[in-house]
Amino acid sequence: MAKITPRYSTTVTVTGGREGHAVSDDGVLDVQLRRPKTDGPNEGTNPEQLFAAAWGACFQGALMAVGRQSDVDVSGSTVKVEVALGADPEGGFGLAAKIMVEIPGVDREKAQELVNAAHAACPYSKATRGNIDVEVLVV
């Protein structure tokens, strides 16, 4: 694996696993963690929500960089990331993801080109490539 030259680094400490607590080294992130609920209100954030939020923010950052390079305004875009947790056919559990991108005012073909380029550039997309099923859609 290639080494990176860090531009930023952070540490988050988790205690108690999925029923625990997560705090960043600077204290800005401070969340109660809970298992995902399929019925009733959630009483905390689950790891899949945190992963979806982080990936969505990173993906949109990559999309904005690609838009600037292509001289296309993507400032009104939205990125929705769905992360699914389920049984892995090889045993245990695994993840799958769907990234849905809307870019108002950009034709579908150009939007797909930008989204594909963002998916190629996004560090979270790179980290998951070949490891989980990922579907990337222009909506």
C-alpha positions in Angstrom: 0.0 0.0 0.0 1.3 3.5 -0.9 2.1 5.8 2.0 0.4 9.2 2.1 1.8 12.4 3.2 -0.7 13.6 5.9 -2.2 17.0 5.5 -4.6 16.4 8.4 -4.9 13.8 11.1 -7.4 13.3 13.9 -8.1 10.8 16.6 -11.5 9.6 17.8 -11.7 7.5 21.0 -14.6 5.1 21.3 -15.6 3.3 24.4 -18.4 0.8 24.6 -18.6 -0.1 20.9 -22.1 0.2 19.3 -23.6 1.0 22.7 -20.9 3.5 23.7 -19.5 6.9 23.2 -17.2 8.6 20.7 -15.2 11.7 21.3 -12.7 13.4 19.0 -9.3 14.6 20.2 -10.5 18.2 20.0 -13.8 17.5 21.7 -15.9 18.8 18.7 -17.3 15.4 17.9 -18.9 14.0 21.1 -21.7 11.5 20.4 -23.5 8.7 22.1 -23.5 5.6 19.9 -26.4 3.2 19.6 -27.2 0.1 17.5 -29.3 1.0 14.5 -33.0 0.7 15.2 -35.6 -0.4 12.7 -38.5 0.5 14.8 -39.0 3.4 17.2 -36.8 6.5 17.8 -33.1 6.3 17.9 -31.4 7.4 21.1 -28.0 8.0 19.5 -26.0 7.9 16.4 -24.9 4.7 14.9 -21.6 4.0 13.1 -23.3 3.6 9.7 -24.8 7.1 10.0 -21.3 8.5 10.8 -19.7 6.7 7.9 -22.5 7.9 5.5 -22.0 11.5 6.7 -18.3 11.4 6.4 -18.4 9.8 2.9 -21.0 12.2 1.7 -19.0 15.3 2.8 -15.8 13.9 1.3 -17.6 13.0 -2.0 -19.2 16.4 -2.3 -15.8 18.0 -1.7 -14.4 15.9 -4.5 -17.4 16.8 -6.7 -16.8 20.5 -6.1 -13.1 20.1 -7.0 -14.0 18.3 -10.2 -16.6 20.9 -11.0 -14.0 23.7 -10.6 -11.6 21.9 -12.9 -14.3 21.4 -15.5 -15.6 25.0 -15.1 -19.1 23.6 -14.1 -21.0 25.1 -11.2 -21.9 22.3 -8.8 -22.5 24.5 -5.8 -26.2 23.6 -5.7 -25.6 19.9 -5.7 -26.7 17.4 -3.1 -25.1 14.1 -2.2 -27.1 11.5 -0.4 -25.2 8.4 0.9 -27.1 5.3 2.0 -25.0 2.8 3.9 -26.5 -0.7 4.5 -25.3 -3.2 7.1 -26.2 -6.8 6.6 -25.2 -10.4 6.6 -22.1 -11.1 4.5 -22.4 -14.3 2.3 -18.9 -15.3 3.5 -20.0 -15.0 7.1 -20.4 -12.2 9.6 -21.5 -8.8 8.5 -20.7 -6.4 5.7 -21.5 -3.1 4.2 -23.0 -1.8 0.9 -23.5 1.8 -0.2 -25.5 3.8 -2.6 -24.3 7.4 -3.5 -27.1 9.5 -5.1 -26.1 12.8 -6.5 -28.2 15.6 -7.8 -26.7 18.5 -9.7 -29.4 21.1 -10.7 -28.9 22.9 -14.0 -26.4 20.3 -15.4 -27.5 17.8 -18.1 -27.5 14.2 -17.1 -24.6 13.1 -19.3 -22.3 15.9 -17.9 -23.5 15.2 -14.4 -22.6 11.5 -14.7 -19.2 12.4 -16.0 -18.6 14.7 -13.0 -19.9 12.1 -10.5 -17.7 9.4 -12.0 -14.7 11.7 -11.7 -15.6 12.6 -8.1 -15.9 8.9 -7.3 -12.5 8.2 -8.7 -11.0 11.1 -6.7 -12.8 10.8 -3.3 -10.6 9.3 -0.6 -13.6 7.4 0.9 -14.5 6.0 -2.5 -10.9 4.9 -3.0 -10.7 3.3 0.5 -13.9 1.2 -0.2 -13.2 0.4 -3.8 -13.2 -3.4 -4.3 -14.1 -3.9 -0.6 -17.9 -3.3 -0.6 -20.7 -3.0 -3.2 -21.1 0.7 -4.2 -23.7 2.1 -6.5 -23.2 5.7 -7.8 -26.2 7.3 -9.3 -27.2 10.7 -10.8 -30.7 11.5 -9.7 
